[in-house]
Amino acid sequence: MLLFTVILFSVFYLFQINRMTYALCIQKEIPEEKQTKIFRAINILITILLISFYIEVYTAINL
């Protein structure tokens, strides 16, 4: 149940972060070739954050 909840939250969170990143790229008029690097970096960092969040919650529950 915990895994399903975290995955659902993660998908929503990644979608929102990508939406905000896209808005930033449009507002700052960042070239298309740089946008892919920005999206990749942000998505990797957010994924690491979400995985560490899951591990933290999972270990706290199982103590």
C-alpha positions in Angstrom: 0.0 0.0 0.0 2.8 2.4 0.9 4.6 1.7 -2.4 1.4 2.4 -4.4 0.9 5.7 -2.5 4.4 6.8 -3.1 4.3 6.0 -6.8 1.1 7.9 -7.2 2.5 10.9 -5.4 5.7 10.7 -7.4 4.0 10.7 -10.7 1.9 13.7 -9.8 5.0 15.5 -8.3 7.2 14.8 -11.4 4.4 16.1 -13.7 4.1 19.3 -11.7 7.9 19.8 -11.6 8.1 19.3 -15.3 5.3 21.7 -15.9 7.1 24.4 -13.8 10.4 23.7 -15.6 8.7 24.1 -19.0 7.2 27.4 -17.8 10.7 28.6 -16.7 12.2 27.6 -20.0 9.6 29.5 -21.9 9.8 32.6 -19.7 13.6 32.7 -19.8 13.7 31.9 -23.5 16.1 29.0 -23.1 17.1 27.4 -26.4 15.6 24.0 -27.3 19.0 22.2 -27.1 19.6 23.4 -23.6 16.1 22.5 -22.4 16.7 18.8 -22.8 19.7 19.0 -20.5 17.8 21.0 -17.9 14.8 18.5 -18.0 17.2 15.6 -17.7 19.1 17.0 -14.7 16.0 18.1 -12.9 14.2 14.7 -13.5 17.3 12.8 -12.2 17.6 14.9 -9.1 13.9 14.7 -8.3 13.9 10.9 -8.8 16.8 10.6 -6.4 14.9 12.8 -3.9 11.7 10.7 -4.3 13.7 7.4 -3.8 15.4 8.7 -0.7 11.9 9.8 0.6 10.5 6.3 0.1 13.5 4.7 1.8 13.2 7.1 4.7 9.4 6.5 5.1 9.8 2.8 4.7 12.5 2.5 7.4 10.5 4.7 9.8 7.5 2.5 9.5 9.4 -0.7 9.9 11.2 0.3 13.1 
